[in-house]
């Protein structure tokens, strides 16, 4: 059972433990998404990382970065449409 330590889950490794899994760009995007996202979107991202981009299964980093970039851009656009100032 996961207990919050390094290596338990890629999302917590990146967001809470500051590890740059996959690549520095991917980790930065995950952190940005975590700040922008609601709980449902964060759970979606957590599931996606574990299921489709498990670090031990030689994940396609370029594909991951593309997926993360698209998700981040969508979240930024939605925030702007709601009137939030987003960097």
NUSE-891316 format. One record per atom (N, C-alpha, C, O, CB): residue number from 1; residue in three letters; atom name; x, y, z. Coordinates in steps of 0.2 Angstrom, whole numbers, plus 5000, padded with zeros to 4 digits. Glycine has a CB too. Layout:
# residues N
  seq  type  atom     u     v     w
  NUM   ALA    CA     X     Y     Z
...
//
This chain:
# residues 87
  seq  type  atom     u     v     w
    1   UNK     N  5004  4994  5000
    1   UNK    CA  5000  5000  5000
    1   UNK     C  5004  5006  5000
    1   UNK     O  5009  5007  5004
    1   UNK    CB  4995  5000  5006
    2   UNK     N  5003  5011  4996
    2   UNK    CA  5007  5017  4995
    2   UNK     C  5007  5021  5002
    2   UNK     O  5001  5021  5005
    2   UNK    CB  5005  5022  4990
    3   UNK     N  5012  5024  5004
    3   UNK    CA  5012  5028  5010
    3   UNK     C  5015  5035  5010
    3   UNK     O  5017  5038  5015
    3   UNK    CB  5016  5024  5016
    4   UNK     N  5015  5037  5003
    4   UNK    CA  5017  5044  5002
    4   UNK     C  5025  5045  5001
    4   UNK     O  5027  5051  5001
    4   UNK    CB  5015  5048  5008
    5   UNK     N  5029  5040  5001
    5   UNK    CA  5036  5040  5000
    5   UNK     C  5038  5041  4993
    5   UNK     O  5034  5039  4989
    5   UNK    CB  5039  5034  5004
    6   UNK     N  5044  5043  4992
    6   UNK    CA  5046  5043  4985
    6   UNK     C  5046  5036  4982
    6   UNK     O  5048  5031  4985
    6   UNK    CB  5054  5046  4985
    7   UNK     N  5044  5036  4976
    7   UNK    CA  5043  5030  4972
    7   UNK     C  5036  5027  4972
    7   UNK     O  5035  5022  4969
    7   UNK    CB  5048  5025  4975
    8   UNK     N  5032  5030  4976
    8   UNK    CA  5025  5027  4977
    8   UNK     C  5021  5028  4971
    8   UNK     O  5017  5024  4968
    8   UNK    CB  5021  5030  4983
    9   UNK     N  5021  5035  4968
    9   UNK    CA  5017  5037  4963
    9   UNK     C  5020  5042  4959
    9   UNK     O  5023  5047  4962
    9   UNK    CB  5010  5039  4965
   10   UNK     N  5020  5042  4952
   10   UNK    CA  5024  5047  4948
   10   UNK     C  5021  5054  4950
   10   UNK     O  5025  5059  4950
   10   UNK    CB  5023  5046  4941
   11   UNK     N  5015  5055  4951
   11   UNK    CA  5012  5062  4952
   11   UNK     C  5015  5065  4959
   11   UNK     O  5017  5070  4959
   11   UNK    CB  5004  5061  4953
   12   UNK     N  5014  5061  4964
   12   UNK    CA  5017  5063  4970
   12   UNK     C  5024  5064  4970
   12   UNK     O  5027  5069  4974
   12   UNK    CB  5015  5059  4976
   13   UNK     N  5028  5060  4967
   13   UNK    CA  5035  5061  4966
   13   UNK     C  5037  5067  4963
   13   UNK     O  5042  5071  4965
   13   UNK    CB  5038  5055  4962
   14   UNK     N  5033  5069  4958
   14   UNK    CA  5034  5076  4954
   14   UNK     C  5032  5082  4958
   14   UNK     O  5035  5086  4960
   14   UNK    CB  5031  5076  4948
   15   UNK     N  5025  5081  4961
   15   UNK    CA  5022  5087  4964
   15   UNK     C  5025  5088  4971
   15   UNK     O  5026  5094  4973
   15   UNK    CB  5015  5087  4964
   16   UNK     N  5025  5083  4975
   16   UNK    CA  5026  5084  4982
   16   UNK     C  5034  5083  4984
   16   UNK     O  5036  5086  4989
   16   UNK    CB  5022  5079  4986
   17   UNK     N  5037  5078  4980
   17   UNK    CA  5044  5077  4982
   17   UNK     C  5049  5080  4977
   17   UNK     O  5055  5080  4978
   17   UNK    CB  5045  5069  4981
   18   UNK     N  5046  5084  4972
   18   UNK    CA  5051  5088  4968
   18   UNK     C  5055  5085  4963
   18   UNK     O  5060  5087  4960
   18   UNK    CB  5055  5092  4972
   19   UNK     N  5054  5078  4962
   19   UNK    CA  5058  5074  4957
   19   UNK     C  5056  5076  4950
   19   UNK     O  5050  5078  4948
   19   UNK    CB  5057  5067  4958
   20   UNK     N  5060  5076  4945
   20   UNK    CA  5059  5078  4938
   20   UNK     C  5059  5071  4935
   20   UNK     O  5063  5069  4931
   20   UNK    CB  5065  5082  4935
   21   UNK     N  5054  5067  4936
   21   UNK    CA  5053  5061  4932
   21   UNK     C  5051  5063  4925
   21   UNK     O  5049  5068  4923
   21   UNK    CB  5047  5057  4935
   22   UNK     N  5053  5058  4921
   22   UNK    CA  5052  5058  4913
   22   UNK     C  5057  5063  4910
   22   UNK     O  5061  5061  4907
   22   UNK    CB  5044  5061  4912
   23   UNK     N  5055  5070  4912
   23   UNK    CA  5060  5075  4909
   23   UNK     C  5058  5081  4913
   23   UNK     O  5053  5082  4917
   23   UNK    CB  5059  5077  4902
   24   UNK     N  5063  5086  4913
   24   UNK    CA  5062  5093  4917
   24   UNK     C  5055  5096  4914
   24   UNK     O  5051  5099  4918
   24   UNK    CB  5068  5097  4917
   25   UNK     N  5054  5096  4908
   25   UNK    CA  5049  5099  4905
   25   UNK     C  5042  5096  4907
   25   UNK     O  5037  5099  4909
   25   UNK    CB  5049  5099  4897
   26   UNK     N  5042  5089  4906
   26   UNK    CA  5036  5085  4909
   26   UNK     C  5034  5087  4916
   26   UNK     O  5029  5088  4918
   26   UNK    CB  5037  5078  4907
   27   UNK     N  5040  5087  4920
   27   UNK    CA  5038  5088  4927
   27   UNK     C  5036  5095  4928
   27   UNK     O  5031  5096  4932
   27   UNK    CB  5045  5087  4931
   28   UNK     N  5038  5100  4925
   28   UNK    CA  5036  5107  4925
   28   UNK     C  5029  5107  4923
   28   UNK     O  5025  5111  4927
   28   UNK    CB  5040  5111  4921
   29   UNK     N  5027  5104  4918
   29   UNK    CA  5020  5104  4916
   29   UNK     C  5015  5100  4921
   29   UNK     O  5010  5103  4922
   29   UNK    CB  5019  5100  4909
   30   UNK     N  5017  5095  4924
   30   UNK    CA  5013  5092  4929
   30   UNK     C  5012  5096  4935
   30   UNK     O  5007  5097  4937
   30   UNK    CB  5017  5085  4931
   31   UNK     N  5017  5100  4937
   31   UNK    CA  5017  5104  4942
   31   UNK     C  5012  5110  4941
   31   UNK     O  5008  5112  4945
   31   UNK    CB  5024  5107  4945
   32   UNK     N  5013  5113  4935
   32   UNK    CA  5008  5118  4933
   32   UNK     C  5001  5116  4932
   32   UNK     O  4996  5119  4934
   32   UNK    CB  5010  5121  4926
   33   UNK     N  5000  5110  4929
   33   UNK    CA  4993  5107  4929
   33   UNK     C  4990  5106  4936
   33   UNK     O  4984  5107  4937
   33   UNK    CB  4993  5100  4925
   34   UNK     N  4994  5104  4941
   34   UNK    CA  4992  5102  4947
   34   UNK     C  4990  5109  4951
   34   UNK     O  4985  5109  4954
   34   UNK    CB  4998  5099  4952
   35   UNK     N  4993  5114  4949
   35   UNK    CA  4991  5121  4952
   35   UNK     C  4984  5123  4949
   35   UNK     O  4980  5126  4952
   35   UNK    CB  4996  5126  4951
   36   UNK     N  4983  5122  4942
   36   UNK    CA  4978  5124  4938
   36   UNK     C  4971  5120  4939
   36   UNK     O  4966  5122  4938
   36   UNK    CB  4979  5125  4931
   37   UNK     N  4972  5114  4940
   37   UNK    CA  4967  5109  4939
   37   UNK     C  4963  5108  4946
   37   UNK     O  4965  5110  4951
   37   UNK    CB  4970  5102  4938
   38   UNK     N  4956  5106  4944
   38   UNK    CA  4952  5104  4950
   38   UNK     C  4954  5097  4952
   38   UNK     O  4958  5093  4949
   38   UNK    CB  4944  5105  4948
   39   UNK     N  4950  5094  4957
   39   UNK    CA  4952  5087  4959
   39   UNK     C  4951  5082  4954
   39   UNK     O  4955  5077  4954
   39   UNK    CB  4948  5086  4966
   40   UNK     N  4946  5083  4950
   40   UNK    CA  4944  5078  4945
   40   UNK     C  4950  5077  4940
   40   UNK     O  4952  5072  4938
   40   UNK    CB  4937  5079  4942
   41   UNK     N  4952  5083  4938
   41   UNK    CA  4957  5083  4933
   41   UNK     C  4964  5081  4936
   41   UNK     O  4968  5077  4932
   41   UNK    CB  4958  5091  4930
   42   UNK     N  4965  5082  4942
   42   UNK    CA  4971  5080  4945
   42   UNK     C  4971  5072  4946
   42   UNK     O  4976  5069  4944
   42   UNK    CB  4972  5083  4952
   43   UNK     N  4965  5069  4947
   43   UNK    CA  4964  5062  4947
   43   UNK     C  4965  5059  4941
   43   UNK     O  4968  5054  4940
   43   UNK    CB  4957  5060  4950
   44   UNK     N  4963  5062  4935
   44   UNK    CA  4963  5060  4929
   44   UNK     C  4971  5060  4927
   44   UNK     O  4973  5055  4924
   44   UNK    CB  4960  5065  4924
   45   UNK     N  4975  5065  4929
   45   UNK    CA  4982  5065  4927
   45   UNK     C  4985  5060  4931
   45   UNK     O  4990  5057  4928
   45   UNK    CB  4984  5072  4929
   46   UNK     N  4984  5059  4937
   46   UNK    CA  4987  5054  4941
   46   UNK     C  4986  5047  4938
   46   UNK     O  4991  5043  4938
   46   UNK    CB  4984  5054  4949
   47   UNK     N  4980  5045  4936
   47   UNK    CA  4978  5039  4933
   47   UNK     C  4982  5038  4926
   47   UNK     O  4985  5033  4925
   47   UNK    CB  4971  5038  4932
   48   UNK     N  4982  5044  4922
   48   UNK    CA  4986  5044  4916
   48   UNK     C  4993  5042  4917
   48   UNK     O  4996  5038  4913
   48   UNK    CB  4985  5051  4912
   49   UNK     N  4996  5046  4922
   49   UNK    CA  5004  5044  4923
   49   UNK     C  5005  5037  4925
   49   UNK     O  5010  5034  4922
   49   UNK    CB  5006  5049  4928
   50   UNK     N  5001  5035  4929
   50   UNK    CA  5002  5028  4932
   50   UNK     C  5000  5023  4926
   50   UNK     O  5004  5018  4925
   50   UNK    CB  4998  5026  4938
   51   UNK     N  4995  5024  4923
   51   UNK    CA  4993  5019  4918
   51   UNK     C  4996  5019  4911
   51   UNK     O  4999  5014  4909
   51   UNK    CB  4985  5020  4916
   52   UNK     N  4997  5025  4908
   52   UNK    CA  5000  5025  4901
   52   UNK     C  5007  5028  4901
   52   UNK     O  5010  5027  4896
   52   UNK    CB  4996  5030  4898
   53   UNK     N  5010  5030  4907
   53   UNK    CA  5016  5033  4906
   53   UNK     C  5020  5030  4913
   53   UNK     O  5024  5034  4915
   53   UNK    CB  5017  5040  4906
   54   UNK     N  5019  5024  4914
   54   UNK    CA  5023  5021  4920
   54   UNK     C  5030  5022  4919
   54   UNK     O  5033  5020  4914
   54   UNK    CB  5021  5014  4921
   55   UNK     N  5034  5025  4924
   55   UNK    CA  5041  5026  4923
   55   UNK     C  5045  5020  4922
   55   UNK     O  5051  5020  4919
   55   UNK    CB  5044  5030  4929
   56   UNK     N  5043  5014  4924
   56   UNK    CA  5046  5008  4923
   56   UNK     C  5045  5004  4917
   56   UNK     O  5048  4999  4916
   56   UNK    CB  5045  5004  4929
   57   UNK     N  5040  5007  4913
   57   UNK    CA  5039  5004  4906
   57   UNK     C  5041  5007  4900
   57   UNK     O  5038  5007  4895
   57   UNK    CB  5031  5003  4906
   58   UNK     N  5047  5011  4901
   58   UNK    CA  5050  5015  4896
   58   UNK     C  5044  5019  4892
   58   UNK     O  5043  5018  4886
   58   UNK    CB  5053  5010  4891
   59   UNK     N  5042  5024  4896
   59   UNK    CA  5036  5028  4893
   59   UNK     C  5039  5033  4887
   59   UNK     O  5045  5034  4887
   59   UNK    CB  5033  5033  4898
   60   UNK     N  5034  5034  4882
   60   UNK    CA  5036  5039  4877
   60   UNK     C  5036  5046  4879
   60   UNK     O  5030  5049  4880
   60   UNK    CB  5031  5038  4871
   61   UNK     N  5041  5049  4881
   61   UNK    CA  5042  5055  4884
   61   UNK     C  5039  5061  4879
   61   UNK     O  5036  5065  4882
   61   UNK    CB  5049  5057  4886
   62   UNK     N  5041  5060  4873
   62   UNK    CA  5038  5065  4868
   62   UNK     C  5031  5065  4868
   62   UNK     O  5027  5071  4868
   62   UNK    CB  5041  5064  4861
   63   UNK     N  5028  5060  4868
   63   UNK    CA  5020  5059  4868
   63   UNK     C  5017  5062  4875
   63   UNK     O  5012  5066  4875
   63   UNK    CB  5018  5052  4867
   64   UNK     N  5021  5060  4880
   64   UNK    CA  5018  5063  4887
   64   UNK     C  5019  5070  4887
   64   UNK     O  5014  5074  4889
   64   UNK    CB  5023  5060  4892
   65   UNK     N  5024  5073  4885
   65   UNK    CA  5025  5080  4885
   65   UNK     C  5019  5084  4880
   65   UNK     O  5017  5089  4882
   65   UNK    CB  5032  5083  4882
   66   UNK     N  5018  5081  4875
   66   UNK    CA  5012  5083  4870
   66   UNK     C  5006  5083  4874
   66   UNK     O  5002  5088  4874
   66   UNK    CB  5012  5079  4864
   67   UNK     N  5004  5077  4877
   67   UNK    CA  4998  5077  4881
   67   UNK     C  4997  5082  4887
   67   UNK     O  4992  5085  4887
   67   UNK    CB  4997  5070  4884
   68   UNK     N  5003  5083  4890
   68   UNK    CA  5003  5087  4896
   68   UNK     C  5002  5095  4893
   68   UNK     O  4999  5099  4896
   68   UNK    CB  5009  5087  4900
   69   UNK     N  5006  5096  4888
   69   UNK    CA  5005  5103  4885
   69   UNK     C  4998  5104  4883
   69   UNK     O  4996  5110  4884
   69   UNK    CB  5010  5104  4879
   70   UNK     N  4995  5100  4880
   70   UNK    CA  4988  5101  4878
   70   UNK     C  4983  5102  4884
   70   UNK     O  4979  5106  4884
   70   UNK    CB  4985  5095  4873
   71   UNK     N  4984  5098  4889
   71   UNK    CA  4980  5098  4895
   71   UNK     C  4981  5105  4898
   71   UNK     O  4977  5108  4900
   71   UNK    CB  4982  5092  4900
   72   UNK     N  4988  5107  4899
   72   UNK    CA  4989  5113  4902
   72   UNK     C  4986  5119  4898
   72   UNK     O  4983  5124  4901
   72   UNK    CB  4997  5114  4903
   73   UNK     N  4987  5119  4892
   73   UNK    CA  4984  5124  4887
   73   UNK     C  4976  5125  4888
   73   UNK     O  4974  5130  4888
   73   UNK    CB  4986  5123  4880
   74   UNK     N  4973  5119  4889
   74   UNK    CA  4966  5119  4889
   74   UNK     C  4964  5122  4896
   74   UNK     O  4959  5126  4897
   74   UNK    CB  4963  5112  4889
   75   UNK     N  4968  5120  4901
   75   UNK    CA  4966  5123  4908
   75   UNK     C  4967  5130  4908
   75   UNK     O  4963  5134  4911
   75   UNK    CB  4970  5119  4913
   76   UNK     N  4973  5133  4905
   76   UNK    CA  4974  5140  4905
   76   UNK     C  4968  5144  4901
   76   UNK     O  4966  5149  4904
   76   UNK    CB  4981  5141  4902
   77   UNK     N  4966  5141  4896
   77   UNK    CA  4961  5144  4892
   77   UNK     C  4955  5144  4896
   77   UNK     O  4951  5149  4896
   77   UNK    CB  4960  5140  4885
   78   UNK     N  4953  5139  4899
   78   UNK    CA  4947  5139  4903
   78   UNK     C  4947  5144  4909
   78   UNK     O  4942  5147  4910
   78   UNK    CB  4946  5132  4906
   79   UNK     N  4953  5144  4912
   79   UNK    CA  4954  5149  4917
   79   UNK     C  4953  5156  4915
   79   UNK     O  4950  5160  4918
   79   UNK    CB  4961  5148  4921
   80   UNK     N  4956  5158  4909
   80   UNK    CA  4955  5164  4906
   80   UNK     C  4948  5166  4905
   80   UNK     O  4945  5172  4906
   80   UNK    CB  4959  5165  4900
   81   UNK     N  4944  5161  4902
   81   UNK    CA  4937  5162  4900
   81   UNK     C  4933  5163  4906
   81   UNK     O  4928  5167  4906
   81   UNK    CB  4935  5156  4896
   82   UNK     N  4935  5161  4912
   82   UNK    CA  4931  5162  4918
   82   UNK     C  4934  5168  4922
   82   UNK     O  4931  5170  4927
   82   UNK    CB  4933  5156  4923
   83   UNK     N  4939  5172  4919
   83   UNK    CA  4941  5178  4921
   83   UNK     C  4947  5178  4926
   83   UNK     O  4948  5184  4929
   83   UNK    CB  4935  5181  4925
   84   UNK     N  4950  5173  4926
   84   UNK    CA  4956  5173  4930
   84   UNK     C  4962  5175  4926
   84   UNK     O  4963  5174  4920
   84   UNK    CB  4957  5165  4933
   85   UNK     N  4967  5178  4930
   85   UNK    CA  4973  5180  4927
   85   UNK     C  4978  5174  4928
   85   UNK     O  4979  5172  4933
   85   UNK    CB  4976  5186  4930
   86   UNK     N  4980  5171  4922
   86   UNK    CA  4985  5166  4922
   86   UNK     C  4991  5167  4918
   86   UNK     O  4991  5170  4913
   86   UNK    CB  4981  5159  4919
   87   UNK     N  4997  5166  4921
   87   UNK    CA  5003  5167  4918
   87   UNK     C  5004  5161  4913
   87   UNK     O  5010  5162  4910
   87   UNK    CB  5009  5167  4923
//
